[in-house]
Amino acid sequence: MKDIIKRLFGSDNQIESKREISSEVIEFSKAFFKEALEYRDGYSIKLTDIPKYKELKKMAPSFRKEFVFELIYLKNGQSKTGWGDDAYFLKDTAKSVLSLLIRASDIHFDDDDISDIVNGFVLGDSGSLNSWNWPVVPLVGKIEKEVKKSGLSPELSDTLSILQKAVTKGNYLSADEIRLGTRVSNIGKNSSEFEIDRNDPLGTSIYETITSLKESDQEVLKELLEHFSKGGGKSAPANTWLKTSNDLITKIGVDKIKPGFIKWIEVTLDLFREIHKNQQYEFDFIADKNIQILRSAVWSCSTINDDELNQIIEVLGLLSFKKLRNVGALSAKLGNGCIYTFSKLPYQDGISRLTKFRMKIKYPSVQSIITKAIERVAKAEGKTMYEIEELAVQDLGLNSDFQLIQKFGEYEASTTIESSSGFSLLWENESGKKIKSIPKYVKDNFAVELKEYKKKVKDIQSNLTAQRSRIEKIFLAKREWDFEQWKKLYLDNNLLRFFGTKLIWSFTIGDKTTSVIYKNNEFIDVNGVILKNYTNAKIKLWHPVNASVSEVQSWRRWLEKNEIKQPFKQAHRELYIVTDAEKNTNTYSNRFAAHVLRQHIFIALCRERGWAYTLQGQWDSHNTPVLKILAWKYRVEFWVEGIQDSANDSGIFNYLQTDQVRFFDEESQVEMDKVPAIVFSEAMRDIDLFVGVTSIGADPNWRDGGEERYHGYWADFSFGNLAVSGQERKELLENLIPKLKIANQCSFEGNFLVVKGDIRIYKIHLGSGNILMKPNDQYLCIVADRSKSANEVFLPFEGDATLSVILSKAFMLADDTKIKDRTIISQIKS
């Protein structure tokens, strides 16, 4: 310790100070750093723990000012000589003290002082200047205050040029460095000198908006842009900032500024799309100053609430968060700005867009921001989050037959919802003739209207997908409605009516509960009995875990007979009941242990289903997938471990090994047979989905290209016992197959659907969808698309991709002489 102090203040420090430093300051400095070394904790220290620091705070401003230059001199000496860990610690300590002294309101720096400080900083960084090494930001703040008091002299202007070049030196600047360079450049300038950075398409577009206005409006717009460039806060604008924005926009006129806002966003979207298309990211693709202006414009749209602006801001938000390989989100700043704007709109206009964001944007941190935004709106309206999301859903122009109809001159377009993910579009002329493609007359004469119509259809599609996801989560939400509430939401609103008329609902009247579905303008039970006097009913979304086996089976047959396709599995929903083995282990389940999962697919599915999980790799990254069920105050853990020798070049594990499932309430871990039935069933259903989709056994190509050590596991998964989802699939197919044209070629054999072709007999596993060929159980690798034949088969629910693949393969193999794919033919005939 004594040696480093001696070297620090002795001849080893070859840097020459440009300032005469008094002996009092030098002696104080020696004592200060000696104490700092004594009081440090590892690599850090709390300055207030150093007695000499407390003494320094009481010193006269002149003494503390002189100490600033002593610190710069010593810090440069340490940087040049390099004396190991102690020197690094002293250098960081010097930076911390410098930062505090520069900020001090009672220490005044004249032009010469600032010049010496800047030159001292730059000397230590060899011409460049990094904020991690020197307190540059506090210095810039101090200069701004000094200039505001005394003005900008030519000498200080020269110093600022040196400072600006130093902070922006280098080929790869961060957004903070670019912003700091701009801030230095703007010191001493007034609003009339405000300039747009026209070195990117957005800046050019902003400049074109300025020049398109008359002179008096240009001056107001420049004032607005300067206001935008300063920002209203780091993550959200202050109310006073928003008011100023609104006042200036009103002064120009919304009708004049709106086209400019739209053009700025369109230009940015074009650039984002180009980057995603080419998968190439230019670090400085838009100047940070211009991004700040655009985000501020987006914030300001919360005070305008224009439908056209809201639509394009939604597109901007989704594309800003769209992941680019090896980069991540293109602009979280813009994306978060869009989330803020929608949270400030009247809930009828903003919440549905936030719901779509939550469904499509899978970053956990963004999910949390969106959820908190929705919760704030709900609290302000005196409602729960579930209530506010339901009330915000709009029917988007649909009629009661789930059609969007619009006239285009002599033609009429009719788009009909066929499923929560599919539409049919039909054109008709005045004579009633049906036309499948868009008439040339419409393309030539109604291009703008046609574009808007397509936007409406796309908006309906995204809203349907979002609402399907939201409604399925109601199973675990303990949600209940009185009849008038339910009717307003699920019958009177034609978008939600699509779900309301296809799902089964529990009506409780007094002490009697009846499960019903809405058909032909009546509520009927599974036996076709019409429910009467239901206006006082309490209504819940029906779940089969609360029903008898006979009731569940009856609803399944009813849906199949009436050809009603549910938007997700409800009557056919897989049920998971605690087994004897789980009762014996008591506090955990091994039902889904010892599987090998593909991590990248697994994490995507976790996020889709609302489980919190982050990638594991060869760093301190271990974490457990967790599902929080807020209404029940439960937490579910699915233990997974990265397979150490499966890491890719980035150190991320390609594969995971699965282990236990555990349940917790607010206080402690819960025994398996004490977990509420619906909580247990829904959580285990998710985990069965994770395993079924992401296991290496679900990859038909694994046998030929996968690691040999897992071939045994792959074979067991591909052709072994059926999980609950596979058992349910078998039961459905046993009822469905006899109705198909290939029925005479199909039979069931254990866990397989057996299909007799003209060339061979095929066994399709009902869990994995993988195929063995008789007589020698030779493996047949087919990566199948859903064929036309399979798509024409009625299924009583959406969403079982494996079932669709099994049917596709069955139709293909039943007619195996017509298969044209050479790789499939060669396997069949080998």
N, C-alpha and C positions, 0 to 999 in steps of 0.2 A: 504493500500500500504506500509506504513512504517512498519507495523507488519510483512509482508512477507519478506521484506528486512532484518529486524532484525532477523527473524527466519532462513533465508537463510544463513546469515553470522554469526549466533550465535551458541549456543550449541545444537540447534535442529538438526543440520546437524551432524550426528554421523559417517559419513565417514571420514576416516583418509587419508590425502593427503600424498603421498610418496615423494613429492617434497617440498622443502622449498620455499614458495611464499613470495616475498618481500611485505612490507607494502604499497609501491607505487602501485603495481598491485592490491592488495586487495582493496585499497581505490578507485582506478579507476573502479574496477569491481562493487563496490557498486553503484557508480555514474552512471555507464553504465546501469545497470539493473533498477535503479530507473527511468532513462530517458526512457528506453524501455517501462516500464509500463505506463508512461505518454503519449507516442506517439503512442501506439498501436491502431489499428482500429479493434475492435472485437477480433478475434483470430489471426490476422495477423498484420504484420508490414513491412514497407519498411526500411531496415537498413540505407539507405542513409538519411532518415529523422531524425535519431538520431544524435545530435551534437557530442556525445561522440564517435560514430562510425567513423565519419569523422576525429576526433582527433586520434583515434586508428590507422587509416591508415597511419598517419604521424609519428607514434612512431618508434623507432629503432627496427630492427629485433629481438634483444635479449629480448626486452620488450614484443613484440607480441608473441614470442615463450613461454615466461613464462606465458602469458595470456592463451595460449592453455591448459596448465596443470591446471590453476585455473578454467577454464571452465569445464574440465573433472571432477574435484573435486566437483564443485558446481552442475553440472548436475547429478552426481551420488547421491548427497545429496537430490536433489529434487525427484529423482526417488524412493529413499528409504522412504522418509517421506510422500510425497503426500499431497499437500496443495491446491487441487482444481484447478479451471480454471486458476488462476494466475500462478500456478506452471507449468501447461501444456504449457502456453504461454512462460514462461521463459525457459523451457526445449527446446522448438522448436527454440527459438531465439538463445540459446547457440549452438545448432546444426548448425544453419545457419552460425554463426560467426566462429565456429570451421572449417567448410567446407572451408570457404574462407581463413582462416589462414593456414590451412594445404596445400592448393594449392599454397600459395604464393611462388614465385620463389626465393626470397631473404632469406627465412628462411630454414636453414639446420638442419636436424635431424640426429644425429648419432645413432649407434645401441642401446645405452641405452635409448635415447629419444623414439625411435620406440617401444622398449620393454615396457616402461612405458605407452605410448599411447595405445598400444594394450591391456595391462593388465587393464588399466583404462576403456577402452571400454567394455571388457569382464566382468569386475566387475559389470558394470551397467546393463548388460543383463544376469547376473547369469550363465555365462558359454557359452551361445550362443551369436550370434551377428547378429543384424538385421539392414539392411540399412535404414529402416524407422526411426530408433531410433538414429543411430550414422552415421557420414559421412564416411562409410567404403570404398566406391568406391574411393573418393579422396585420402584416406590414402593409398590404394593399388597403385594408380597411383604415389603417392609421393615415396613409397618404390621402385617401379620399376625404377624411375629416380635415386634415391640414389644408388641402386645396380648397375645400368649402369655406374655410376661415380666411385664408390669405390669398387665394387665387393661384393660377398656374403660371410660374415664371418660365422663361426660355430654358434656364438651367435645369429646372425640375422636369421640363418636358423632355430634355435630352436624357435625363436619368430614367424616365419612364420608358423611353425607347429601348434602353439597355435592358430594363426589367421585362418588357413585353417580349423581346427577342429571346431572352433567357428562359422564360416559362413556356415558350412555344417551340423551343429548339428540339429537334428530333423528328423522325419519320412516323412514329406511332404514338400519337397523343391520345390520352384519355379524354372523355367528355369533360371532366372537371378541369383538365389542363387547358382545353380549348376555351371553356367558359371563363377561366381566370385570365387568359390572354385577352379575350374580348373586354373583360371588365377593366383591365389596365388601359387598354386602348381608349375606353370611354371616359377615363378620368378627366374632368375639366370641361367636357363637352356638354352643351345644352341641347334641348329637345330639337331645335332646328337643325342640328348637325347629325341627327339620328340617321343611320344608313342601314340598308338591307344588305346582307351577305348574298350576293348574286352568283356565287360559285357552284350552286346546285339547282336542280329543277324547281324545288320548293321556293327558294329565294327568288328565282326568276319570276315565278308565278305571283308571289307577293308583290314584287315590284310592278308587274303588269297590272295588278289590281289598283295600285296607287295611281298609276298614270291613266287609268281608264276613268277616273273620277274628275269632276271639275275641281278647280284650284282650291276653293274654300273647303271642300270635302277632303281633299288630299291632306290639308294641314291637320284636320281632325283625325284622319286615319293614321297619319304619322304619330300623332300624340297617342292614339290607341295602340299602335305597334310598339312604341317605346314602353308603354304601360305593360303590354304583353311580354316584352323582352325581359322585363325585370321579374316577372312571375309573381304569383300571389301566395307562394308558400312552397315548401319542398314537395309535399304530397297532396296538398289540397289548398285551394285559395281561401283567404280570409273573406269574410262577408263584406268588409269595406272595399276590398279589391274588386270583388264581383260587382258591387254597386257602381264603382268608377267605370268598370268595363261596360256595364249596361247603359250608364249615362252617355258615354261616348258613342256607343253603337246606336242609341236612340237619336243622338244628334246627327249622325250621318244618315240614318234610316236603315232599318232591317232589310228592306227590299234592295238597297244598294250594296250592302255588305254581304248578304247571304250568298250571291253568286260567287263572290271571291272566296268565302269559306269553303264552299263546295269544290271549287277548282283547286284550292290548296290541298284538300283531302284527296281528290282524284289524282293529282300529280304524285302525291306520296304513295297512294295505293298502287299506281302503275309501277313505281320504282320498287316497292315491296314485292309485287308479283314477279317482276323481272329477276329480282334477287332469288326468290324461291324457285323460279323456273330453272335458273342456271346453277342453283346451289352454290353461288359465289357471293361473298359478303365483303363489300368495301368498307373499311373501318370508318372512314369519314364520308359516308354516302350522303348525309345531309348535315350541314353545319349545326352544331348544338344550339346556336342562337336561333336558327330557324325552327328547329324542333320545339324549342321553348315557346316561340310565337304560336306555332300550331297547337300545342297543348293548351296554351292560354285561350286560343280561339275556341277550342273544344269545351273548355271549362265555361266559357262565356255563353255557349249555346244552351246551358242549363237555364239561363234567364230568358231565352228566346222561345224554346219549346216548339220548334217547327218540325213537322213530320218528315219532310224531305231531309232536313239536316240530321234528325235522329236516325234515319235509316242509314245514311252514309257513315255516320259516326259508329254505328253498330258494326259495319263492315270493317272500318278502320281498327276498332278495338280487337276484333277477332283475328285480323291479319297481323296486327302488331304483336300478338302473343303466339302466332303460329311458329312452331319450332323449326329453326334452321339447323341442319346437321353441324355439330361441333361448335355452334354458336349459342343456340337457345332462342329466346324471344328476340325479335328484331328491335322492338322498342317498348320495353315495359313502361317507360315514362308516358308514352302516348296511350298505351293500353289502360293504364291506371287512370289516366285523365278521362277516358271514355267511361270507365266504371263510375267515377265520381259524378260525371254529368248525369248519368241515368239515375243515380241515387238521389239527385236533387230535383228531378222532374216530378210532377204529380204522379202518384204511384200507378195510376191507370196507364201511363205512358212509359214509365221507366222500369217497373219491376219485371215485366215479361221479357224485356231485353236482358236484364241481369240474370234471369233464370236461364236463358239461352247461353249466356256467357259461362255460367256455372257448369252447364252440361258439357260445353265444348272445350273449355280451357282447363287443362288437367294439372297445371302447376299447383302443388299444395298451398303455397303462399298466396297465390292469386285466388284460389278457392276460398281461403280464409278471408281475404279482403272482400270478396263478393258477398259471402255469407254475412259478414259484419255490416255491410252496406244495407242488405235487405233487412236485417234485424233492426237497424237504426230507423229505417222508414216505417217498419211495422210498429215499433215502439211509439213513434211520433203520431201514428194513426190510431193508437190504442188497440192494436190487434196483434195476434201471434204471427210468426213468419209464415206458417202454413196458410192462414187466412188471407194474408196480404197477397201471397203468390196466386191464390185462387181468384181473388177478386180482380186482380190485374189482367187476367186473361181476356183477350178480345176475340170476337168471332171472325174478324178479318173479312167480312163480306160474304161468308158462307151462308147458304140457305139450309133449310131443315133436312134436305136430302144430301147434305155435305158437298154441295156444288158451288163453284165460283163461276158465275155466268156474266158475260160481257158482250155487248154488241159492237161490231166493227163494220159500220155501213150496212150492207145487205147480208153480212155474215154474223154468226153468233158462235162464240167459243164457250165450251162447257167443260170445266175441269172437275172431275169427281174424285173424292178421296176413296180409294179402294182398301187401303190399310194405313197404318200409322207411318208407313215408309213408302207408299206407292200411290200413284195417281193415274187416271186415264184422261186423255184430252180428246175431245171430239168437236169438229167444226160442222156447222149446218148452215145452208143457205136459206133464202126466204121461202123456197118451195119445199123445204123440209129434207132436202137431200143431204145425207151424211158424208162428210169428208174427213179423212184421217189426218192429212198433212195440212200445214198452214197455207191457205189460199194465196196465190201470187198477188191478188188484188189487195189483200190485207197487208202484205209485206211492203207493197209499193206505196200505199196510201195511208197506212196507220202505223208507221214504224215506231214513232214515239209511244203511242198508246199500247202497242204490242209489247214493247220493252217494259212498260209499267205493269202490264198484265203478268208478264213472266216473273217480275219482281214480287208481285203479290202471291203468286203460286209458290215461289221459293220461300217466301216468308211464312206461308201456311205450313209448308213442309218442315221448316226448322222449328216452328212452334209446336207442331204435332209431336215431333221427336222429343222436345223438351218436356211437354206435358205427359207423355207416356212415361218418361223417366221419373217425373215428379209424382205422378199418381201411384206408380208401383211402390214408391217409398212410403206411401200412406199406410201400408200394412204394419209398419213399425212406429207409426206416429200417434197412435191412440186418438185418431181424429173422429169426431162425431158431429153430425149436423141435425138440426131440426128440418122438417120437410121443406118449408119455404126457402131456407138457406140452400138446401141441396138442389131443389128445383131450379132456382135462379142460376146456380152454377152449372149443373150437369144436364139440364133439359133446355133451359131458355137460351143458353149460350151455345151456338151451333158448332163451334170448334170442340168444346168440352162435351157436347151432346154425343159426338162420335164415340167417346169413351163411355159416357153414361148409359148408352143403349146397348153396349156390348159386354158390360161387366155385371157381375152379380152383387147385389146389395142386401145387407141385413137390416130389415125393418123391425124395430121393437115397439110394440104398442102395449102399454101396461106391462104385464109380466110375460108376454108371449113374443118370441122372436121368429120371424119368417124370412127365409132367403128368397129373393125375387129378382126378376129381370124385366126391363121395360120393353114391351113388344106390342105393336098395333095400338099404341096410345093407352096401354093398360099395364099394370104391374101384375105379373103372374108368377106363381111358384113353379117348382120343377114338375108338378103334376098338371100344370095348365090351369090351376084354380086362380081366378082373378081376386086380387087383394082389395078389400073394401075399407073405407073409413081409416085412411092412412095419414090424414093431414096432421095428426098429433104425434106421428111416429118419430123416433130417434133413429138415425140412419148411420150405418158404418159400412166400410168396404168389406165384403165377405171374404173370409180366409178359410180354406179347407181344414186347417188344423183345429178349428172350432166346431167342425161338423162331423156327423157320423159317417162311417164308410159307405153306407147305403146312399146317403144324401150326396156325397161326393160323386159316387158312381152314376147316380141318376142325372146329375147336372152334366157330367161328361157325355153321356148318351144323348141328352137333350140338345146340347150344343152341336154335336156331330149330326144329329138328325135334322136340325133346323139350319145347318150350315152357317152358324155364326162364328166368325173368327175373332177371338179375343185379342186385344193389342199386346198382351203378354200372358204368360201362363197364370191362370187363376184356378179354374176348376181342375185343370191338369197339372197343377203345381206340385212339384216334388215335396214330399213331407219327410222330415228327419226326426225320428223319435229316439230318445236316449236308449241305448242298448244295455244288455246285462254287463258286457265288457266295460262300458263307460261307468256303470254304477259301481263296478269293482275297483276301477282306477280312482273313482270318486271325484277327484278335483280336476281331471283333465281327460281328453279324448285322444286316442291314438288312431282314430278311424282313417285319417288322411296322412299318417306318418309314412316315411320311407319312400316318398315319391321324388323324382328328379324333374324339376321344372326349368323352363327356359326363362331366365330372369327378365329380359327386356319385354317379352309378351306379358309376363306376370305383372310387372309394375304398371303397364298400361291398363290392364284389366282391374287392378286394385283401384286405380284412380277413377275408372269408369263406375265402379261399384261403391265408391265413397270410403275406401280403406286408406289409411295413412301409411305410406311406406316410401323409403328412399333407396336408391341403388346401393348395393354392397359391392365392395371391391377390396383391393390390397392396400387399404388404409384403415384408419379408425372409423369404420362405417357400419358396424353391426347395428341393426335395428329390427324391430318386430312389427309386422303388419298388424294394424289395430283398426277396429271398427268401433266407433262411438255411437251408441243408440241413445240419443238424448232423452226421448220421451220416457224410456224405461230406466234411464240412469244406469245403463250397463256399458261395459267395455269388453270387447272380444279380442283375444290375441291368437294369431296363427304363427307358430314358431317356424322360422326358416333359417337356414344357415348356408352361407356361400360355400360352394365347393372350391377349395383353395387352388387346385391346379387347373381350374377351368377359365382363368382370367384371360381376357383379350389383351391387345397391345396397349389399351388405355388403362389396364389394371382392373377393369370391371369384370366381375364373375359372370360367365355366360350361363351357369347353372346353379340352382339352389337345391338343397336337400330339405324336405319337409319334416316336421316333428309334431309336437302336441298342439291341441286347441284348448284354450282356457277362457273362462268367463269370470268377470268381476262386476260387483255392484259398487256403489259409492264407498263402501267401507272395506271390503275384503274380497278374496276369491270365493266363488260360489260353487258348491257341490253340483255335479252334473244334473242330478235328478231334481235339483231345486231351481234350476233355470226356467223361467217362463217358457212354455211350449213354443210360442210363436217366435220368441227371441232365439231359442235354440235352433228351430227349424230354418229360419231365414238366414242365420249366420252360417250354419252348416251347408245350406244350399249355395251360398256364395263360394264357400271353400271347395265344394264339389265342382263348381263351375271353374274355379281357378285351376284345379288339378286336371279336369277333363279337357280344358282348352290349352293349357300351357305345358302339360307333361310332354316329355320327349316321346312318350308312347302315342301321342296324338299326331305325330309327324310321320306321314306315310313313307317319306324318303329316308327315315333314320336307319332302317335296316341296311341300306346300301351305302350310306355315307356317314353314319354316326360312329361314335367311339365304341370299340368292341367291348369294353368293360361293362357297358350298359345294355348289351344285346339281350341278356336274360331278363332285365327289368322291362325292356321294351316289349318283348314277347309276352310277358305276364300281363302287362297293361293292355296291350293290343288285342289279346285273345282270352283274357282271364275272366274272373267273376265280374258281374255288373254292379256298378254303384247304383244308388237310388235313381239317378237320372236315367241310367240305362234300363232299369227295371220299368220305369214309367214309359219309356220309349217303346219297350217291347209290348206292353199292354195296349198302347195306342195302335201299334202296327198290327197286332192280332185282330183288332176291330176294323182297321182300315184296309188291309191287304185284300180281303175277300171282295171288296168293291172295285178293285182295279182290274184293268184289262190283262194284266200279267198274273192275276191271282192263281191260275192253274199251274204256273211255273214256280210258285213260291210255297215255302213251308217253313216251319220253325224247328230248330234243333238246338236245344239248350240256350246258349247265349247268342245264337246266330240266326239271321234271316238267310235261308237257303234259296238260291235262285238257280233254276235249271235253264241253261242256255243250249244252243244247238251244238256248240263245240265242247263245253265243259260245264261242270256244276260248281257253283260259287257259294262260299259261306261269308256273309258280311257280319262282322261283329257289331252288336247293337250298342256297345259302349264307345268304341273308338272309331267305328266305320271302316276299319281295315279289313282286308279280304284274304281268305285262304281258298285254294282251288282243290277240289277232289280229283283223283282219289288219294293224293299223297300230301295234302295240306300244304301245297306249294304257295308261297306268298305272292300276291299280285299287287303291284304298286300302281295305284291310280290316284292322281291328284285331280279330283273331279270338280268341274263347275256344275252349277245347278242346271240340269237340262230342261228343255221346254216341257217335256213330259212330266217331270217332277213338279214343276211350277204349276201345272194344271191340276194337280192333286189337291183336294181340299184338306186343309189342316185347321183344327179348331183353335189355333193360337198362332201368334207370330213369335219368332225369336229363337227357335231351336235349329241352329245351323247344322248340327250333326245329323238330325233327322232328315233335313233336306238333302244332305250329301248321301245318306243311305238310300233314299228314294231315287236320287239321280243315278247312283251306281246300279241299283236294282233294275231300272228301266234299260240302262245301257247294256248290262250283262244278259238280260233276258233276250236281247236281240243281238247277240255277240257276233253274228256273221256280218253285221253292217258296221262294225267298229272300223274306223279308218286310221286311227292313231297307230303308227307302226310300232312304237315302244310297247303299247298295250298288247297288240297282236302277237309280237314276238314272245312276250311272256306267256300268253295263253297257249301258244302252239309249241313252246319249248318242252 
